[in-house]
Amino acid sequence: MDYHPSTHPPLPPTSEDDRLAWLRLLRSRRVGITTFYRLLHEHGTAQAALAALPEVAAQAGVRDYKVCSETDAMTELRAGQAAEARLVMIGTADYPPELLDVADPPPLLWIKGQTEALHRPMIAVVGARNASSLGLRMARAIAKDLADAGFVVVSGLARGIDAAAHAAALDSGTVAVMAGGVDVLYPAESAEIGEKMLSSGARVSEMRMGQQPRAQHFPRRNRLVSGLARALVVVEAAAKSGSLITARTALDQGREVLAVPGHPFDARAAGSNMLIRDGAILVRSATDVIEALPGPEAEDQVVELPLAPPPETRSLRDTAALHRQILDRLGPTPLAEDQLIRDLDSAAHHVTPVITQLEIEGAVRRQAGGLLSRVAKA
């Protein structure tokens, strides 16, 4: 069975040296979330994983590999302190509990504002950047009523629906998940809302301090928007939009998905209308959202993970053959890791270490939701 942090979070760091080692490991080249957890699980501590990482990279054919330096990690920590942001780690009391349910919870989160807001029930409201006047009015009305009912409204601080939802919930608390660093307010027109929300809400990011948002960061951001929330409300969304990606992610995470209907001739509502057609709950007001929320969850059950099997010794020829088989089955279109393992007709503990090597080598890219794709050679 693969190690899964959401069912068995790792023990958090207990000293400043441990915190620094976690940050260095996660910021090291080609170490993503899944690789981070796997290395931590295999080696016991972040310090041990950092020591082993150059050899792991060498076995994957990456020469002169260097882990993230203490200097670079300390620079980020000082930047966070200067921005009055907190670095929260999985397994600590301040870590948002809803994220423990998602498949790839961030090991580290920067939080600027009120950490307490992340422990109140949250509902996400997302939609089009070029929203209609009616769509903006609907987003404001739903967000305000949800806030008045005691919910924290979470969104992505983008222009349009996101900004309208944040603005309507400022007094009661709203959370923005950032595609860049928590100290980077983007877009510029949302800066005022982004500052005002800190008095009762928060800005959250898994990205390093000072990171400017890039296109590839937004899908990662969106999975946290839905992951933090008990339900996701789509107000307006085009047929091909980031909001629909967020909705699909929400479904994968077991969140309730709801949508506000729009006029059939309005392209801005095509995506939300499609969601309703495909089974999303139709929303007319915040009351519809609240009534759709699932009831009290069953008591948490302790999940015992089996001991990991001992490392398997394979010949270089066998390892190279498995590399080829994995790469032959992957292409630019993402494929679920469990599907890949089934296609290979091999045990997961045989395949996953090789996938990790290919990730570090840069031949395979891991995306949100446990999807893998092959990286085209330059």
C-alpha positions as CSV (number, residue, x, y, z in Angstrom):
1,M,0.0,0.0,0.0
2,D,1.3,3.4,-0.9
3,Y,2.0,5.9,1.9
4,H,-0.8,8.4,2.0
5,P,-0.3,11.4,4.3
6,S,-4.0,12.2,4.5
7,T,-4.7,8.9,6.4
8,H,-1.5,9.1,8.4
9,P,0.0,12.6,8.6
10,P,3.8,12.6,9.4
11,L,4.9,13.8,12.8
12,P,5.6,17.5,12.5
13,P,9.0,19.0,13.2
14,T,9.8,19.6,16.8
15,S,12.7,22.0,16.5
16,E,13.8,24.9,14.3
17,D,16.4,22.6,12.7
18,D,13.7,20.1,11.8
19,R,11.5,22.9,10.4
20,L,14.4,24.2,8.2
21,A,15.1,20.7,7.0
22,W,11.4,20.2,5.9
23,L,11.5,23.5,4.0
24,R,14.8,22.6,2.4
25,L,13.5,19.1,1.3
26,L,10.3,20.5,-0.2
27,R,12.2,23.3,-2.0
28,S,14.8,21.0,-3.4
29,R,14.8,20.6,-7.2
30,R,12.3,18.1,-8.6
31,V,10.9,17.3,-5.2
32,G,7.1,17.6,-5.3
33,I,4.5,16.8,-2.7
34,T,4.3,13.1,-3.3
35,T,8.1,12.8,-3.5
36,F,8.4,14.7,-0.3
37,Y,6.2,12.4,1.6
38,R,7.7,9.3,0.1
39,L,11.3,10.4,1.0
40,L,10.2,11.3,4.5
41,H,8.5,8.0,4.9
42,E,11.4,6.0,3.5
43,H,14.2,7.8,5.5
44,G,12.4,8.7,8.7
45,T,13.4,12.4,8.9
46,A,13.9,15.3,6.6
47,Q,17.6,15.5,7.5
48,A,18.1,11.9,6.5
49,A,16.1,12.4,3.3
50,L,18.2,15.4,2.4
51,A,21.4,13.4,2.9
52,A,20.0,10.6,0.7
53,L,18.6,12.8,-2.1
54,P,21.8,13.3,-4.1
55,E,22.3,9.5,-4.3
56,V,18.7,9.0,-5.3
57,A,19.2,11.7,-8.0
58,A,22.4,10.0,-9.2
59,Q,20.6,6.7,-9.5
60,A,18.1,8.5,-11.7
61,G,21.0,9.8,-13.9
62,V,21.0,13.4,-12.5
63,R,24.6,14.5,-12.0
64,D,25.8,17.2,-9.7
65,Y,22.4,17.3,-7.9
66,K,22.3,19.8,-5.0
67,V,19.6,20.1,-2.4
68,C,18.1,23.4,-1.4
69,S,20.7,25.2,0.7
70,E,20.3,26.4,4.3
71,T,20.9,29.9,3.0
72,D,18.0,29.8,0.6
73,A,15.7,28.3,3.1
74,M,16.6,30.9,5.8
75,T,16.1,33.6,3.2
76,E,12.5,32.4,2.7
77,L,11.9,32.1,6.4
78,R,13.1,35.7,6.9
79,A,10.9,36.9,4.1
80,G,7.9,35.3,5.8
81,Q,8.8,36.9,9.1
82,A,9.1,40.3,7.4
83,A,5.7,39.8,5.8
84,E,4.2,38.8,9.1
85,A,3.3,35.4,7.7
86,R,3.3,32.1,9.5
87,L,4.8,28.8,8.2
88,V,2.3,26.1,9.2
89,M,3.2,22.4,8.8
90,I,1.0,19.3,8.4
91,G,0.5,17.5,11.6
92,T,0.4,20.7,13.7
93,A,-2.7,22.2,15.4
94,D,-2.8,25.2,13.1
95,Y,-2.9,23.2,9.9
96,P,-6.3,23.4,8.1
97,P,-8.1,20.2,9.1
98,E,-10.1,20.0,5.8
99,L,-6.9,19.6,3.8
100,L,-6.1,16.3,5.6
101,D,-8.9,14.7,3.5
102,V,-7.3,15.6,0.1
103,A,-5.0,13.3,-1.8
104,D,-2.0,15.6,-1.9
105,P,-2.1,18.0,1.1
106,P,0.8,20.5,1.1
107,P,3.4,19.7,3.8
108,L,3.9,23.4,4.4
109,L,1.6,26.4,4.1
110,W,2.3,30.1,4.5
111,I,-0.6,31.8,6.2
112,K,-0.9,35.6,6.5
113,G,-3.8,36.9,8.6
114,Q,-6.0,35.0,11.1
115,T,-5.1,31.3,11.3
116,E,-8.4,30.7,13.2
117,A,-10.4,31.4,10.1
118,L,-9.0,28.2,8.6
119,H,-10.6,26.2,11.4
120,R,-14.2,27.4,10.8
121,P,-16.5,25.8,8.2
122,M,-15.7,27.0,4.7
123,I,-17.6,27.2,1.5
124,A,-15.9,28.1,-1.8
125,V,-17.4,30.5,-4.3
126,V,-15.7,30.7,-7.7
127,G,-16.5,31.8,-11.2
128,A,-15.7,33.8,-14.3
129,R,-13.2,36.7,-14.3
130,N,-15.2,38.5,-16.9
131,A,-18.4,38.0,-15.0
132,S,-21.7,39.6,-15.9
133,S,-23.4,42.2,-13.7
134,L,-26.0,39.7,-12.7
135,G,-23.3,37.1,-11.9
136,L,-21.5,39.6,-9.7
137,R,-24.7,40.4,-7.8
138,M,-25.4,36.7,-7.3
139,A,-21.9,36.1,-6.0
140,R,-22.1,39.0,-3.6
141,A,-25.6,37.9,-2.3
142,I,-24.6,34.2,-1.8
143,A,-21.3,35.1,-0.1
144,K,-22.8,37.6,2.2
145,D,-25.6,35.3,3.3
146,L,-23.1,32.4,3.8
147,A,-20.9,34.7,5.9
148,D,-23.9,35.9,8.0
149,A,-24.7,32.2,8.6
150,G,-21.3,31.6,10.0
151,F,-19.4,30.2,7.1
152,V,-16.0,31.4,5.9
153,V,-16.0,32.1,2.1
154,V,-12.9,30.8,0.3
155,S,-11.9,31.8,-3.2
156,G,-8.9,32.6,-5.3
157,L,-8.8,36.4,-5.2
158,A,-9.1,36.6,-9.0
159,R,-11.0,39.5,-10.6
160,G,-14.7,39.0,-11.2
161,I,-16.6,36.4,-9.2
162,D,-13.8,35.7,-6.8
163,A,-13.3,39.3,-5.8
164,A,-17.0,39.9,-5.4
165,A,-17.4,36.9,-3.1
166,H,-14.4,38.0,-1.0
167,A,-15.6,41.6,-0.7
168,A,-19.1,40.5,0.4
169,A,-17.7,38.4,3.2
170,L,-15.0,40.7,4.5
171,D,-16.7,41.5,7.8
172,S,-17.3,37.9,8.8
173,G,-14.1,36.3,7.4
174,T,-12.9,35.2,4.0
175,V,-9.9,33.2,2.9
176,A,-7.9,33.7,-0.3
177,V,-5.8,30.9,-1.7
178,M,-2.9,32.4,-3.7
179,A,-1.2,31.1,-6.8
180,G,1.9,32.9,-5.8
181,G,3.4,33.9,-2.5
182,V,1.1,35.2,0.3
183,D,3.1,38.4,0.0
184,V,2.3,38.8,-3.7
185,L,-1.1,40.4,-4.3
186,Y,-2.3,39.5,-7.8
187,P,-4.1,40.9,-9.7
188,A,-3.4,44.5,-8.7
189,E,-7.1,45.4,-8.6
190,S,-7.7,42.8,-5.8
191,A,-4.9,44.3,-3.6
192,E,-7.2,46.4,-1.5
193,I,-9.5,43.4,-0.8
194,G,-6.5,41.2,-0.1
195,E,-5.3,43.6,2.6
196,K,-8.7,44.1,4.2
197,M,-9.4,40.4,4.6
198,L,-6.5,40.0,7.0
199,S,-8.4,41.5,9.9
200,S,-10.9,38.6,10.1
201,G,-9.6,36.2,7.4
202,A,-6.4,35.1,5.8
203,R,-4.3,34.6,2.7
204,V,-2.9,31.1,2.2
205,S,-0.3,29.7,-0.2
206,E,1.9,26.6,-0.6
207,M,4.3,28.6,-2.8
208,R,7.5,30.2,-1.6
209,M,7.6,33.7,-0.4
210,G,7.9,36.3,-3.2
211,Q,6.8,33.8,-5.9
212,Q,5.1,35.5,-8.8
213,P,2.1,33.5,-9.9
214,R,2.5,31.6,-13.2
215,A,0.0,29.7,-15.4
216,Q,1.0,26.3,-14.1
217,H,0.4,27.4,-10.5
218,F,-3.3,28.0,-10.8
219,P,-4.5,24.4,-11.0
220,R,-2.5,23.7,-7.9
221,R,-4.1,26.7,-6.2
222,N,-7.6,25.6,-7.3
223,R,-7.3,22.2,-5.6
224,L,-6.7,24.0,-2.3
225,V,-9.7,26.3,-2.9
226,S,-11.9,23.2,-3.1
227,G,-10.0,21.2,-0.6
228,L,-10.5,23.8,2.2
229,A,-14.2,23.9,1.6
230,R,-17.1,21.6,2.4
231,A,-18.8,22.6,-0.8
232,L,-18.0,24.5,-4.0
233,V,-20.4,27.0,-5.6
234,V,-19.8,27.9,-9.3
235,V,-21.5,31.2,-10.1
236,E,-20.5,31.7,-13.8
237,A,-18.0,29.6,-15.8
238,A,-17.3,29.2,-19.5
239,A,-17.3,25.8,-21.1
240,K,-13.5,25.6,-20.8
241,S,-12.5,27.4,-17.6
242,G,-10.5,27.1,-14.5
243,S,-13.7,27.0,-12.5
244,L,-14.7,23.8,-14.2
245,I,-11.3,22.3,-13.4
246,T,-11.9,23.3,-9.7
247,A,-15.3,21.7,-9.9
248,R,-13.8,18.4,-11.1
249,T,-11.2,18.5,-8.4
250,A,-13.9,19.1,-5.8
251,L,-15.7,16.0,-7.0
252,D,-12.5,14.0,-6.8
253,Q,-12.1,15.3,-3.2
254,G,-15.6,14.3,-2.2
255,R,-16.9,17.9,-1.9
256,E,-20.4,18.9,-2.8
257,V,-20.6,20.8,-6.1
258,L,-23.3,23.4,-6.8
259,A,-23.9,25.8,-9.6
260,V,-25.9,28.9,-10.4
261,P,-27.8,28.6,-13.6
262,G,-27.4,31.1,-16.4
263,H,-29.0,32.1,-19.7
264,P,-28.3,29.4,-22.4
265,F,-27.1,32.1,-24.8
266,D,-24.5,33.5,-22.4
267,A,-21.2,31.8,-22.9
268,R,-20.1,32.8,-19.4
269,A,-22.8,30.5,-18.0
270,A,-22.1,27.5,-20.4
271,G,-19.9,25.7,-17.9
272,S,-22.1,26.2,-14.9
273,N,-25.1,25.0,-16.9
274,M,-23.2,21.9,-17.9
275,L,-22.4,21.2,-14.3
276,I,-26.1,21.3,-13.5
277,R,-26.9,19.1,-16.5
278,D,-24.3,16.6,-15.2
279,G,-25.8,16.5,-11.7
280,A,-24.5,19.5,-9.8
281,I,-27.1,21.0,-7.4
282,L,-28.9,24.1,-8.8
283,V,-28.4,27.2,-6.6
284,R,-30.8,30.1,-6.2
285,S,-29.6,31.4,-2.9
286,A,-27.3,30.6,0.1
287,T,-30.2,28.6,1.6
288,D,-29.8,26.0,-1.3
289,V,-26.1,25.8,-0.5
290,I,-26.6,25.3,3.3
291,E,-29.3,22.7,2.7
292,A,-27.1,20.7,0.4
293,L,-24.2,20.3,2.9
294,P,-23.7,16.7,4.1
295,G,-24.7,15.8,7.6
296,P,-22.4,15.2,10.5
297,E,-19.5,12.9,9.5
298,A,-19.0,9.5,11.1
299,E,-16.5,9.3,13.9
300,D,-12.9,9.2,12.6
301,Q,-11.5,5.8,12.4
302,V,-7.8,5.0,13.0
303,V,-6.3,3.6,9.9
304,E,-3.4,1.3,10.5
305,L,-0.9,1.3,7.6
306,P,0.9,-2.0,6.9
307,L,4.7,-2.0,7.2
308,A,6.4,-1.0,4.0
309,P,8.0,-4.0,2.2
310,P,11.8,-4.2,2.3
311,P,13.6,-2.5,-0.6
312,E,13.8,-4.8,-3.6
313,T,17.1,-5.5,-5.3
314,R,16.9,-5.3,-9.1
315,S,19.6,-5.5,-11.7
316,L,20.4,-2.5,-13.8
317,R,18.9,-4.2,-16.8
318,D,15.6,-4.8,-15.0
319,T,15.5,-1.3,-13.7
320,A,16.1,0.1,-17.2
321,A,13.4,-2.1,-18.6
322,L,10.9,-0.8,-16.0
323,H,11.9,2.8,-16.8
324,R,11.2,2.1,-20.5
325,Q,7.8,0.5,-19.7
326,I,6.7,3.4,-17.6
327,L,7.8,6.0,-20.2
328,D,6.2,4.0,-23.0
329,R,2.9,4.1,-21.3
330,L,3.0,7.8,-20.5
331,G,2.5,10.7,-22.9
332,P,1.6,14.4,-22.7
333,T,-2.0,13.5,-21.6
334,P,-2.0,12.9,-17.8
335,L,-2.6,9.3,-16.6
336,A,-3.6,8.3,-13.1
337,E,-0.8,6.6,-11.2
338,D,-2.9,3.7,-10.1
339,Q,-4.0,3.1,-13.7
340,L,-0.4,3.1,-14.8
341,I,0.4,0.5,-12.1
342,R,-2.5,-1.7,-13.2
343,D,-1.4,-1.4,-16.9
344,L,2.1,-2.5,-15.9
345,D,0.6,-5.5,-14.0
346,S,3.1,-5.0,-11.2
347,A,2.9,-4.3,-7.4
348,A,2.8,-0.7,-6.4
349,H,5.9,-0.9,-4.2
350,H,7.8,-2.1,-7.2
351,V,6.8,0.8,-9.4
352,T,6.5,3.8,-7.2
353,P,10.2,4.1,-6.3
354,V,11.0,4.1,-10.1
355,I,8.4,6.8,-10.7
356,T,10.1,8.9,-8.0
357,Q,13.5,8.4,-9.8
358,L,11.9,9.5,-13.1
359,E,10.4,12.6,-11.4
360,I,13.7,13.6,-10.0
361,E,15.3,12.9,-13.4
362,G,12.8,15.2,-15.0
363,A,11.3,12.6,-17.3
364,V,8.0,12.5,-15.5
365,R,5.8,15.3,-14.2
366,R,3.3,14.7,-11.4
367,Q,0.2,16.8,-11.4
368,A,-2.7,17.4,-9.0
369,G,-4.9,14.5,-8.3
370,G,-2.2,11.8,-8.6
371,L,-1.9,12.3,-12.4
372,L,1.4,11.6,-14.3
373,S,2.6,12.8,-17.7
374,R,5.8,12.3,-19.7
375,V,8.0,15.4,-20.1
376,A,8.9,16.0,-23.7
377,K,12.6,16.1,-24.4
378,A,13.9,19.6,-25.3
